[in-house]
Amino acid sequence: VHICIDGQNFPANKAVLQEKSDYFRAMFSSGMKESTEDVVTLQSIPPNVFKPLLDYMHTDILQIPQDSFLETLDTVSFLQIVLPEKFIRENINGKNWHTILSTAQAYAITNVQDVLYGYLSDNLAEVMTEESFHRLSKEQKNYIWELRHKQRCSVVVLGAHEENASKTRPVYYYSENEDKWVSFTSLPDRGSSVSCGVTVMDNYLYIVGGFVDFKCRDLQRKNFRYNPMTNTWTEIAPMLQGRADFGLVALDDHLYAIGGRQHYFSALPSVEKYNPVADEWVYTTPLPKGSRRHAVTTCVGAIYISGGFPHYTDQMLSYSPVADEWEFVTLLPTRRSDHGMVSARGVIYVMGGYRSEVDCFVISSGQWFHIRPTNKLEYLNKFATVCNDCIYFVCK
């Protein structure tokens, strides 16, 4: 069969057209006159767009200039052809994704929409800074956020930062299936792993503050964000104050850097909040007194800190982002510093810090109960996290 467009004839295999295009399948199987003719004439399709699509249907190789991509979507919608995912991704960038998404929605090209939502999910922190992202509907933003958070949960540890350590400074995740630690990336050259803050927000890994090296003299002002979907590190804004041995936690799409120290005996009361959309830190209400080497977690919409030097070794405080204020919660059953604290299902677990007991605080009742682990946890030093409904302890 020949396809005639604007006087140009394109030879084609009828069986291939029926296999790759719902439009041609309907045409050739409907009993219409075109189903028996040797020449089929198409209207309102640019020949320069049709030819690459025809080649793609016959060879599975698609070569279209990027500046013709939007025009191609119009023809793809008309002919009801499914574009390859790799081709769609190669033609998406930070400048054109919103236009492509709008076009794909207008023509109801579902596979292009699916790839675009995947692109936005994979690059969420980057596209959130663009005005186009804020023109999306609430439902679209929620869907993108859900895609981002469907990724698997893994426990991650950072490589050492010693003079005789590997220069690559690998980052590992724990493989439950294989029961081993697997390297998946390396720390950036200026990223700290000494007394720094580490947390996860929207499936991005953040490394903030700390010291340049184990001499603990110079504060590291470079902060970084790692995107596991694209395996890339991005430098983010420095904090207003350099700090180490502080608490870093994520809540309501913001990071909070709490307390810490700038030299050996200092204890900072200041608290900073990071907005990833604006890429900036601002001060929030400080702690009543300075603190370093405390533990921090979130639970039921609030931030909790416990222990730490020199003032809160036996106390737990909470911070409300809505009220922007700190308040005393309770006394700790066991004095602690350099310890770990996590929350799960409305219970805060406090462990380590040279103590073997695990103290558990129930938010709803304000009561403590205790767990005596089978293994000693007194050498646990801040390294605790929750993943897949399990609490993981990583001891020094």
Residue, then its C-alpha position, 0 to 999 in steps of 0.5 A: v500500500h502507498i500513503c499519499i500526503d500532499g502529493q508525496n507517496f510513501p510505500a508501506n507494509k499494510a500488515v505493519l501499519q495495522e500492527k503499529s497503528d490503531y488508526f490504520r488497523a481500524m481503517f483496513s479492517s472496517g470494510m471501508k473503501e480504503s481497505t481495498e485501495d492501493v493508495v490511501t490519502l491522508q489529510s492535515i499531516p505534515p510529510n516531514v513528520f509522517k516519514p520518521l513515524l512510518d520508518y519507526m513503524h517498520t524498523d522500531i528506530l525513531q529519529i525526529p528533531q527535538d524541535s519537531f517533537l510537539e508537532t509529532l505528538d499531534t500526528v501520533s495522536f491522530l494515528q494512535i501510535v505508541l511512542p517508545e519510552k526512551f525516545i520520550r525521555e530523551n526529548i524531555n527537559g526542564k524547559n519543555w516538560h510542561t508544554i509537552l504534558s499539556t499537549a499530551q493531555a489535550y490529545a489524551i496520549t497516556n503513555v507520554q503522560d506516564v513518562l512525563y509524570g515519571y520524569l517529574s517524580d525522578n526530578l522532583a526537587e529540581v522541578m519544584t523550583e520552576e514556575s511551571f510546576h506550580r501551575l499543576s493541579k493539586e491532584q497532579k502534584n499529589y500523584i507525582w509525590e506518590l510516585r516519588h514515595k513508591q520507591r523501596c525503603s533502604v537503610v543507608v550508611l556513609g563511608a568514612h572520612e579518614e586520611n587512610a580511607s578510600k578516596t571514593r568514600p562509598v555510600y552503602y545500602y543494606s540489602e535485606n535479601e542478600d543480608k549484606w551492604v552494597s555500595f551504590t554511590s560515593l560522597p561528593d569531594r566536599g561532602s562531610s561525613v564527620s559529625c554532620g547531619v544526615t536525613v532523607m526528605d522526599n526520597y532525597l538524601y541530604i548531607v549537611g554541615g559537620f567538620v571537614d575532617f576528623k581533626c574537627r577544627d574546620l566546619q564544612r559549609k558545603n551541603f549536598r542533596y543526592n537523588p537516587m533516581t538519577n544518581t546525582w549529587t547537587e550542592i544546596a545553600p549553606m546554613l546561616q551558621g556552620r555547625a557540627d554534632f547537631g540534629l537534622v530532621a525533615l518535617d512538612d517538606h522542610l529540613y530543620a538543623i537544631g543546635g550543635r557546636q562550632h568548637y569543642f565546648s560550645a553548644l548552639p541554641s539556634v535552629e534553622k529551617y531549609n526550604p528546598v523550593a527557595d533553596e534557602w535557610v532561615y532562623t526559627t525559634p531557638l532552643p531555650k538553651g544551647s545543646r550538642r550531641h542530642a538526638v532528634t526525630t519527628c512524631v505526630g507532626a512535631i519535632y522531638i529532641s532528647g538528651g545532649f550536652p550540656h543542658y538536656t541530658d535528662q530531658m525531652l523537648s518538642y517543637s511545633p512548626v505551626a506555633d514555632e515554639w519549643e516546650f518541655v515534654t518529659l524527663l528521660p528515664t536515663r540520661r543520654s547523649d550521643h544516642g539514637m532516637v526514632s519514632a514509629r506508630g506514635v511511640i518514640y524509642v530512645m536508645g544507645g548513648y552508652r546505655s543498654e536500655v531502650d526507653c519508649f515514650v508513648i505520645s498519646s498517654g505520656q507514659w514510658f515503657h522499657i525494652r531490654p535488648t538481647n544485644k548490648l546497645e551501649y555503643l550505639n552512637k546516633f545511628a538508628t532509623v526506621c525502615n519497612d516497620c523495623i528499627y535498625f541500629v548501626c553501632k560504632 
